[in-house]
């Protein structure tokens, strides 16, 4: 009887899997305490060396010129998107296997908050299942094996061990994003041997790949750093660790060959060298998905293709229109950032958008032909910039009726960084949308919020902002009346921005607001550094917002400047 194919049997790694699961849990619970991935030794304490300040958790800092503020560097696990991108570039697997894993906690709003990316025993088991599937696909055919190494296509028994080593020496450094340490290749070769016993060469290779993809060195971005010769109290990321920081920030995946070579050549040891490669990477189309991902999470557009509306009330809307709305926003952002003025203010006040023929017909715009998206000038008495696009307005509406609370909350929390506490206790029991027949307009229906003292504390800020968007219905189409009653779109923005006459003046005031600009920089900082900024991160936040202001609030330059901070270039020793 012939030996079974490795596709007819479970990968023989069950004994090793329990050890891998334990390693994952250890990484989640223990590696994360190793000085916040700083390379600090147990017992190290923050020093008082001149020019270096290690923040005390929760304590504000007086940020000084010429002083290094490394900020926090928590251990970061690959997100589902990063995992998918990495196995795509490592093994050519385009099945997005990690989307079968549970969604990440929202955390900082982007799903990559290191403080929330723990690993439960269940998730560790699921990661094993995903790794098994990836490994099987990578070794499914002679053609697939040949992609790992040419020797693997038709390898003979006597040559199998050497070919397996060739695959390991190629794959493992890429998976670990660093050169292999002494003995690591032999460990993986031993796992290959476990899988090869009583099975096929392909099964042995698949066993090794499965183990590789469950290693903490693959799943986590572990940083030990190297001492800074000028400031011994601090550590800098090694060249390979800096390459990893750059690549996952700008491309959401493992470093490419050019970046790995730069790391080995010492080109990433200075801010100038990092800037040079950051500029190259931003000019590469591989940066576009990262920017799309950021805005998919900052804006309420990611689920537009699943949006449902009453067909009788909104006969021209469909899920297809919802998906086109999302593409409109992303095309517009990409054009403005890479080809247009490129500032956050210009994005908020642009006099154009992008449409194809079908979306233009939905908007009631004539003269647009074909399926390709094209630049279209707006009627700026009705729409201006990002926030008045139909997708943003529809995405902030959760039913067939507009809700100024949701729209106002979006502006305050996402764009102005003004936290709105969730209602609790007795107040929570009162939270429910008003009866849609209790008033002719949303302003009438939601007026109770300002009258109820228990609700007014928050709604006095949210509702007036939302009222300014009432010219847009539940699918984002412009209107001047609701139930035959003329809409009053006047509103008020908290702070110094004051009263607005409607949506156009609202977006103009938001675009001119320093608070809005700084909030945008903060959102990018949290996404880029994989954390929620705290008081002890205020010097990092200040450095980013200062650079953003100096650039004229240019978005592309902001991404470059995020690679130039102390937080990006240092690991603080002795952090708790």
C-alpha positions as CSV (number, residue, x, y, z in Angstrom):
1,X,0.0,0.0,0.0
2,X,1.3,3.4,-0.8
3,X,1.8,6.0,1.8
4,X,-1.1,8.5,2.3
5,X,-0.7,11.9,0.9
6,X,-0.3,14.7,3.4
7,X,-3.6,16.0,2.3
8,X,-5.3,12.7,3.4
9,X,-4.0,13.0,7.0
10,X,-3.8,15.6,9.7
11,X,-0.4,17.1,10.0
12,X,1.6,15.1,12.5
13,X,2.3,18.1,14.8
14,X,-0.2,17.4,17.6
15,X,2.5,16.8,20.2
16,X,4.4,19.9,19.1
17,X,1.2,21.9,18.9
18,X,0.6,22.0,22.7
19,X,4.1,23.4,23.1
20,X,3.4,26.0,20.5
21,X,0.1,27.0,22.1
22,X,1.9,27.3,25.4
23,X,4.5,29.5,23.7
24,X,1.8,31.7,22.3
25,X,0.1,32.2,25.6
26,X,3.5,32.8,27.2
27,X,4.2,35.4,24.6
28,X,0.9,37.1,25.2
29,X,1.2,37.2,29.0
30,X,4.9,37.3,29.7
31,X,6.9,38.7,26.7
32,X,4.6,41.7,26.9
33,X,6.1,42.4,30.3
34,X,9.7,42.5,29.1
35,X,10.1,46.2,29.4
36,X,7.2,46.9,26.9
37,X,9.3,45.1,24.3
38,X,12.2,47.5,25.1
39,X,14.9,44.9,25.7
40,X,15.2,46.0,29.4
41,X,16.5,43.5,31.9
42,X,14.4,42.6,35.0
43,X,15.0,45.1,37.7
44,X,16.1,47.9,35.5
45,X,14.8,51.3,36.5
46,X,14.4,54.5,34.6
47,X,17.5,56.5,34.7
48,X,18.1,60.2,35.1
49,X,20.7,60.6,32.4
50,X,20.6,64.1,30.9
51,X,18.8,64.2,27.6
52,X,16.7,61.2,28.4
53,X,13.3,61.0,30.1
54,X,11.4,57.8,30.6
55,X,7.8,58.6,31.4
56,X,6.1,57.4,34.6
57,X,2.9,55.7,33.5
58,X,-0.1,58.1,33.8
59,X,2.1,61.1,34.6
60,X,2.1,64.2,32.3
61,X,5.4,65.5,31.0
62,X,6.8,68.9,30.3
63,X,8.3,68.2,26.9
64,X,11.6,69.9,26.4
65,X,13.7,70.6,23.3
66,X,16.7,68.4,23.0
67,X,15.4,65.7,25.3
68,X,14.6,62.2,24.0
69,X,11.1,60.9,24.9
70,X,11.0,57.3,23.7
71,X,7.4,56.8,24.6
72,X,5.9,53.3,25.1
73,X,6.7,50.4,22.9
74,X,4.2,47.7,23.7
75,X,4.6,44.2,22.2
76,X,2.5,44.1,19.1
77,X,0.8,41.0,17.6
78,X,0.0,40.8,13.9
79,X,-3.6,41.8,13.3
80,X,-5.7,39.7,11.0
81,X,-5.0,42.1,8.1
82,X,-1.3,42.0,8.8
83,X,-1.3,38.3,9.0
84,X,-3.1,37.9,5.7
85,X,-0.7,40.4,4.0
86,X,2.4,38.6,5.5
87,X,1.4,35.1,4.4
88,X,0.6,36.5,1.0
89,X,4.1,37.9,0.6
90,X,5.8,35.0,2.4
91,X,4.0,32.1,0.7
92,X,1.8,33.5,-2.0
93,X,-1.4,32.7,0.0
94,X,-4.1,35.0,-1.2
95,X,-7.0,33.4,0.6
96,X,-7.1,35.9,3.5
97,X,-7.0,33.0,6.0
98,X,-6.9,35.2,9.2
99,X,-10.4,36.5,8.5
100,X,-11.6,33.3,10.0
101,X,-10.2,34.4,13.3
102,X,-12.2,36.6,15.8
103,X,-12.2,40.3,15.1
104,X,-9.8,42.3,17.2
105,X,-11.0,44.5,20.0
106,X,-11.6,48.0,18.7
107,X,-9.1,49.5,21.2
108,X,-7.7,52.6,19.6
109,X,-10.3,52.4,16.8
110,X,-8.1,50.6,14.3
111,X,-8.0,47.1,15.8
112,X,-4.2,47.2,16.2
113,X,-4.0,48.4,19.8
114,X,-1.2,46.3,21.4
115,X,-2.8,46.6,24.8
116,X,-5.9,44.7,23.6
117,X,-4.2,42.1,21.4
118,X,-4.0,39.3,23.9
119,X,-4.1,35.6,23.0
120,X,-6.6,33.3,24.7
121,X,-6.3,29.6,24.6
122,X,-9.1,29.5,22.0
123,X,-7.4,32.0,19.8
124,X,-4.1,30.1,20.0
125,X,-5.9,26.9,18.9
126,X,-7.6,28.8,16.0
127,X,-4.2,30.2,15.0
128,X,-3.0,26.6,14.7
129,X,-5.9,25.7,12.5
130,X,-5.2,28.7,10.2
131,X,-1.5,27.8,10.1
132,X,-2.3,24.3,9.1
133,X,-4.4,25.4,6.2
134,X,-1.8,27.8,5.0
135,X,0.9,25.1,5.2
136,X,-1.2,22.6,3.3
137,X,-1.9,25.1,0.5
138,X,1.8,26.0,0.3
139,X,2.8,22.3,-0.3
140,X,-0.3,21.1,-2.2
141,X,1.3,20.4,-5.5
142,X,4.8,20.0,-7.0
143,X,4.3,23.5,-8.5
144,X,3.6,25.0,-5.1
145,X,6.6,23.2,-3.5
146,X,8.8,24.5,-6.3
147,X,7.8,28.1,-5.3
148,X,9.4,27.4,-1.9
149,X,12.6,26.1,-3.5
150,X,13.3,24.7,-7.0
151,X,14.8,21.6,-5.4
152,X,11.4,20.7,-3.9
153,X,9.6,20.0,-7.2
154,X,10.9,16.5,-7.7
155,X,13.2,15.9,-4.7
156,X,14.7,12.4,-4.3
157,X,14.9,10.7,-0.9
158,X,18.7,11.2,-0.5
159,X,18.3,14.9,-1.2
160,X,15.3,15.7,0.9
161,X,17.1,16.8,4.1
162,X,19.2,19.3,2.2
163,X,16.2,20.6,0.3
164,X,14.2,21.0,3.5
165,X,17.1,23.0,4.9
166,X,17.2,25.2,1.8
167,X,13.5,26.0,2.3
168,X,14.0,26.7,6.0
169,X,17.0,29.0,5.4
170,X,14.9,30.9,2.8
171,X,11.6,31.1,4.6
172,X,12.4,31.4,8.3
173,X,14.4,34.7,8.2
174,X,11.6,36.2,6.2
175,X,8.9,34.9,8.6
176,X,10.9,36.0,11.7
177,X,11.9,39.3,9.9
178,X,15.5,38.9,11.1
179,X,18.4,36.6,10.6
180,X,18.2,33.2,12.2
181,X,19.9,32.7,15.5
182,X,22.3,29.8,16.1
183,X,20.4,26.5,16.3
184,X,17.0,27.8,15.0
185,X,17.4,26.2,11.6
186,X,18.2,22.9,13.2
187,X,15.0,23.1,15.4
188,X,12.9,23.7,12.4
189,X,14.6,20.9,10.5
190,X,13.8,18.6,13.4
191,X,10.2,19.5,13.1
192,X,10.4,18.8,9.4
193,X,11.7,15.4,10.4
194,X,8.8,14.8,12.7
195,X,6.4,15.5,9.9
196,X,8.4,13.4,7.4
197,X,8.3,10.3,9.5
198,X,5.9,7.8,8.0
199,X,4.7,10.4,5.5
200,X,5.8,12.4,2.5
201,X,8.4,15.1,1.9
202,X,5.6,17.6,1.4
203,X,4.1,16.6,4.8
204,X,7.4,17.3,6.5
205,X,7.7,20.7,4.9
206,X,4.1,21.5,5.7
207,X,4.7,20.5,9.4
208,X,7.7,22.9,9.5
209,X,5.7,25.8,7.9
210,X,2.8,25.2,10.3
211,X,5.2,25.5,13.3
212,X,6.9,28.5,11.7
213,X,3.5,30.3,11.4
214,X,2.7,29.6,15.1
215,X,6.0,30.8,16.4
216,X,5.9,34.0,18.6
217,X,8.7,35.3,16.4
218,X,6.2,35.3,13.5
219,X,3.0,36.3,15.3
220,X,4.6,39.1,17.3
221,X,6.8,42.0,16.4
222,X,9.4,41.3,19.1
223,X,12.0,44.0,19.6
224,X,15.0,43.6,21.7
225,X,16.9,46.6,20.3
226,X,20.5,47.6,20.6
227,X,22.1,50.1,22.9
228,X,22.3,53.7,21.7
229,X,26.0,54.6,21.8
230,X,25.2,58.2,22.6
231,X,22.6,57.5,25.3
232,X,23.3,54.2,27.0
233,X,20.1,54.5,29.0
234,X,18.2,54.0,25.7
235,X,18.0,51.3,23.1
236,X,17.3,51.7,19.4
237,X,15.5,49.1,17.2
238,X,18.0,47.0,15.3
239,X,18.1,47.5,11.6
240,X,15.8,44.5,11.0
241,X,13.4,45.8,13.7
242,X,13.3,49.2,12.1
243,X,12.6,47.7,8.7
244,X,9.7,45.8,10.3
245,X,8.4,49.0,11.9
246,X,8.6,50.8,8.6
247,X,7.0,48.1,6.6
248,X,4.1,47.4,8.8
249,X,3.4,51.1,9.3
250,X,3.3,51.9,5.6
251,X,2.6,48.6,3.8
252,X,1.0,46.5,6.6
253,X,3.3,43.5,5.8
254,X,6.8,42.1,6.1
255,X,9.7,44.1,4.7
256,X,10.6,43.7,1.1
257,X,14.1,42.8,-0.2
258,X,15.2,46.4,-0.6
259,X,14.3,47.2,3.0
260,X,16.0,44.1,4.3
261,X,19.2,45.0,2.4
262,X,19.0,48.5,3.8
263,X,18.7,47.1,7.3
264,X,21.8,44.9,6.8
265,X,23.7,47.8,5.4
266,X,23.0,50.1,8.4
267,X,20.9,52.5,6.3
268,X,18.1,52.5,8.9
269,X,20.2,53.6,11.9
270,X,19.5,57.3,11.3
271,X,16.4,59.4,10.9
272,X,17.6,60.5,7.5
273,X,18.0,56.9,6.3
274,X,14.6,56.0,7.6
275,X,13.0,59.1,6.0
276,X,14.6,58.2,2.6
277,X,13.0,54.7,2.7
278,X,9.7,56.0,4.1
279,X,9.5,58.3,1.1
280,X,10.2,55.5,-1.3
281,X,7.6,53.3,0.3
282,X,4.9,56.0,0.2
283,X,5.5,56.5,-3.5
284,X,4.9,52.8,-4.0
285,X,1.4,51.6,-4.7
286,X,1.7,49.2,-1.8
287,X,1.1,52.1,0.6
288,X,-2.4,52.7,-0.8
289,X,-4.1,49.8,1.0
290,X,-2.8,51.0,4.3
291,X,-4.2,54.4,3.8
292,X,-7.5,52.9,2.7
293,X,-7.6,50.8,5.8
294,X,-7.0,53.8,8.0
295,X,-9.9,55.8,6.5
296,X,-12.1,52.7,6.5
297,X,-11.8,52.7,10.2
298,X,-11.8,56.4,10.9
299,X,-14.9,57.0,8.7
300,X,-18.2,55.2,8.8
301,X,-17.8,53.8,5.3
302,X,-16.5,50.2,5.6
303,X,-20.0,48.6,5.8
304,X,-21.8,50.7,3.2
305,X,-22.1,47.7,0.9
306,X,-24.2,46.0,3.6
307,X,-26.4,49.0,4.3
308,X,-30.1,48.4,4.1
309,X,-32.8,50.9,3.5
310,X,-36.6,50.8,2.9
311,X,-37.0,50.4,-0.8
312,X,-40.2,52.3,-0.9
313,X,-38.7,55.3,0.9
314,X,-35.4,55.2,-1.0
315,X,-36.0,53.5,-4.4
316,X,-32.7,54.6,-5.9
317,X,-30.5,53.2,-3.2
318,X,-29.1,49.7,-3.2
319,X,-26.2,47.8,-1.7
320,X,-24.4,48.4,-5.0
321,X,-24.8,52.1,-4.5
322,X,-23.4,51.7,-1.0
323,X,-20.3,50.0,-2.3
324,X,-19.9,52.8,-4.9
325,X,-20.2,55.4,-2.2
326,X,-17.3,53.8,-0.4
327,X,-15.2,53.7,-3.5
328,X,-16.1,57.4,-4.1
329,X,-14.7,58.3,-0.7
330,X,-11.5,56.2,-1.1
331,X,-10.8,57.4,-4.7
332,X,-11.3,61.0,-3.6
333,X,-8.9,60.6,-0.6
334,X,-6.3,58.9,-2.6
335,X,-6.4,61.5,-5.3
336,X,-6.3,64.4,-2.9
337,X,-3.5,63.0,-0.8
338,X,-1.2,61.9,-3.6
339,X,-2.1,64.2,-6.4
340,X,-4.0,67.1,-4.9
341,X,-3.2,69.8,-2.3
342,X,-3.0,66.9,0.2
343,X,-3.9,68.7,3.4
344,X,-6.5,67.6,5.8
345,X,-8.2,71.0,5.4
346,X,-8.4,70.6,1.7
347,X,-9.9,67.2,2.1
348,X,-12.6,68.6,4.3
349,X,-13.4,71.4,1.9
350,X,-12.6,70.1,-1.6
351,X,-15.0,71.3,-4.3
352,X,-14.9,68.0,-6.2
353,X,-15.4,64.3,-5.7
354,X,-15.2,61.1,-7.9
355,X,-18.2,59.3,-9.5
356,X,-19.0,56.8,-12.2
357,X,-22.1,56.9,-14.3
358,X,-24.3,54.8,-11.9
359,X,-23.3,56.8,-8.8
360,X,-23.7,60.1,-10.6
361,X,-27.3,59.1,-11.6
362,X,-28.0,58.4,-7.9
363,X,-26.7,61.8,-7.0
364,X,-28.7,63.4,-9.8
365,X,-25.5,64.6,-11.6
366,X,-25.5,64.5,-15.4
367,X,-22.7,64.2,-17.9
368,X,-20.8,61.3,-16.3
369,X,-20.5,58.2,-18.5
370,X,-19.0,54.8,-18.0
371,X,-18.0,52.5,-15.1
372,X,-14.7,54.3,-14.4
373,X,-14.6,56.8,-11.6
374,X,-13.8,60.3,-12.7
375,X,-13.4,63.7,-11.1
376,X,-16.7,65.7,-10.8
377,X,-17.1,69.3,-9.6
378,X,-19.6,69.8,-6.9
379,X,-22.4,72.3,-6.4
380,X,-20.7,73.9,-3.5
381,X,-24.0,75.4,-2.2
382,X,-25.0,71.8,-1.4
383,X,-21.8,69.8,-0.8
384,X,-18.3,70.6,0.1
385,X,-15.5,68.1,0.9
386,X,-15.4,64.7,2.6
387,X,-18.0,65.0,5.3
388,X,-20.9,65.9,2.9
389,X,-20.3,62.9,0.7
390,X,-23.3,60.6,0.6
391,X,-21.3,57.7,2.1
392,X,-20.3,59.5,5.2
393,X,-23.9,60.8,5.7
394,X,-25.4,57.4,5.1
395,X,-22.8,55.6,7.2
396,X,-23.8,57.8,10.2
397,X,-27.4,56.9,9.8
398,X,-28.5,53.5,11.3
399,X,-32.1,53.4,10.2
400,X,-34.4,54.9,7.6
401,X,-34.4,58.2,9.6
402,X,-31.5,60.5,10.2
403,X,-30.1,60.7,13.7
404,X,-28.3,64.0,14.6
405,X,-26.9,62.3,17.7
406,X,-24.9,59.7,15.7
407,X,-23.7,62.3,13.2
408,X,-22.7,64.7,15.9
409,X,-21.0,62.1,18.0
410,X,-19.0,61.0,14.9
411,X,-17.7,64.6,14.4
412,X,-16.9,65.2,18.1
413,X,-15.3,61.8,18.9
414,X,-13.6,60.9,15.6
415,X,-12.7,64.3,14.2
416,X,-12.3,66.5,17.3
417,X,-11.1,63.9,19.8
418,X,-13.8,65.0,22.3
419,X,-14.7,61.8,24.3
420,X,-18.4,61.3,24.9
421,X,-19.0,58.9,27.8
422,X,-21.5,56.1,27.2
423,X,-24.7,56.4,29.2
424,X,-25.0,54.1,32.2
425,X,-27.5,53.2,34.9
426,X,-30.8,55.1,34.9
427,X,-29.7,57.3,31.9
428,X,-29.0,54.2,29.8
429,X,-32.6,53.1,30.3
430,X,-33.8,56.3,28.8
431,X,-31.6,55.9,25.6
432,X,-33.8,55.1,22.7
433,X,-34.5,56.8,19.4
434,X,-37.5,59.1,19.4
435,X,-40.8,58.0,17.8
436,X,-40.4,58.8,14.1
437,X,-43.9,60.3,14.1
438,X,-43.3,62.5,17.2
439,X,-42.2,65.5,15.0
440,X,-42.0,66.5,11.4
441,X,-38.2,67.0,11.4
442,X,-35.3,65.5,13.3
443,X,-34.9,68.8,15.1
444,X,-38.4,68.4,16.4
445,X,-38.0,64.8,17.3
446,X,-34.7,65.1,19.1
447,X,-35.5,68.3,21.0
448,X,-36.4,66.3,24.1
449,X,-32.6,65.7,24.7
450,X,-32.0,69.3,25.5
451,X,-34.9,69.4,27.8
452,X,-34.1,66.4,29.9
453,X,-31.3,67.4,32.4
454,X,-30.1,63.8,32.6
455,X,-29.4,63.7,28.8
456,X,-28.6,67.4,28.2
457,X,-25.0,67.1,29.6
458,X,-23.8,65.2,26.5
459,X,-26.6,66.0,23.9
460,X,-26.1,69.7,24.2
461,X,-22.8,69.1,22.4
462,X,-23.7,66.3,20.0
463,X,-27.1,67.2,18.7
464,X,-26.3,70.8,17.5
465,X,-23.5,69.4,15.4
466,X,-25.7,66.7,13.9
467,X,-28.5,69.2,13.1
468,X,-26.1,71.0,10.7
469,X,-26.2,67.8,8.5
470,X,-30.0,67.5,8.3
471,X,-29.9,68.6,4.7
472,X,-28.8,65.0,3.9
473,X,-31.3,62.2,4.2
474,X,-30.7,58.6,5.4
475,X,-28.9,57.7,2.1
476,X,-27.0,61.0,1.9
477,X,-29.1,62.7,-0.7
478,X,-29.5,66.5,-0.4
479,X,-32.9,67.8,0.6
480,X,-34.3,71.1,1.8
481,X,-37.5,69.7,3.4
482,X,-38.6,66.8,5.6
483,X,-42.2,65.7,5.6
484,X,-43.0,68.9,3.6
485,X,-41.4,71.1,6.4
486,X,-38.5,73.3,5.6
487,X,-35.3,72.0,7.4
488,X,-33.4,74.3,9.7
489,X,-29.8,73.1,9.3
490,X,-28.3,75.6,11.7
491,X,-26.1,74.2,14.5
492,X,-23.4,74.8,17.0
493,X,-19.9,73.4,17.4
494,X,-18.4,73.1,20.9
495,X,-15.6,75.4,21.9
496,X,-14.6,78.4,19.9
497,X,-16.1,77.4,16.5
498,X,-19.6,78.6,17.6
499,X,-22.7,78.7,15.5
500,X,-23.0,77.6,11.9
501,X,-25.7,78.2,9.4
502,X,-25.6,74.7,7.8
503,X,-23.3,71.9,6.5
504,X,-21.1,74.1,4.3
505,X,-20.2,76.5,7.0
506,X,-19.8,73.6,9.4
507,X,-17.1,71.9,7.3
508,X,-15.4,75.2,6.6
509,X,-15.1,75.9,10.3
510,X,-13.9,72.3,11.1
511,X,-11.3,72.6,8.4
512,X,-10.0,75.8,9.9
513,X,-9.9,74.4,13.4
514,X,-6.5,73.6,15.0
515,X,-8.3,71.2,17.3
516,X,-9.5,69.2,14.3
517,X,-6.1,69.2,12.7
518,X,-4.4,68.0,15.9
519,X,-7.0,65.3,16.4
520,X,-6.3,63.9,12.9
521,X,-2.6,63.8,13.7
522,X,-3.5,62.0,17.0
523,X,-5.6,59.4,15.2
524,X,-2.7,58.7,12.8
525,X,-0.3,58.4,15.7
526,X,-2.4,55.8,17.4
527,X,-2.8,53.8,14.3
528,X,0.9,54.1,13.4
529,X,2.2,53.2,16.8
530,X,-0.4,50.6,17.6
531,X,-1.6,52.0,20.9
532,X,-4.0,54.4,22.5
533,X,-2.2,57.6,23.5
534,X,-2.0,58.3,27.2
535,X,-0.7,61.1,29.3
536,X,2.8,59.6,29.3
537,X,2.7,59.7,25.5
538,X,2.0,63.4,25.3
539,X,5.5,64.3,24.1
540,X,5.1,61.9,21.2
541,X,1.7,63.4,20.5
542,X,3.2,66.9,20.7
543,X,6.0,66.1,18.3
544,X,3.6,64.7,15.7
545,X,1.2,67.6,15.9
546,X,4.0,70.1,15.7
547,X,5.4,68.5,12.6
548,X,1.9,68.2,11.1
549,X,1.4,72.0,11.6
550,X,4.8,72.8,10.2
551,X,3.9,70.9,7.0
552,X,0.7,72.9,6.4
553,X,-1.2,69.9,7.7
554,X,-0.1,67.8,4.7
555,X,-1.3,64.2,5.1
556,X,1.4,62.5,3.1
557,X,4.1,64.4,5.0
558,X,2.4,63.4,8.2
559,X,3.1,59.7,7.4
560,X,6.7,60.6,6.8
561,X,6.9,62.6,10.1
562,X,5.5,59.6,12.0
563,X,8.8,57.8,11.2
564,X,10.9,60.6,12.6
565,X,9.8,60.8,16.2
566,X,11.6,59.5,19.3
567,X,8.9,57.0,19.7
568,X,9.7,55.5,16.4
569,X,13.5,55.5,16.8
570,X,13.9,54.5,20.5
571,X,13.0,51.8,22.9
572,X,12.9,53.1,26.5
573,X,14.7,50.8,29.0
574,X,13.1,50.1,32.3
575,X,9.5,50.9,31.4
576,X,7.1,49.1,33.6
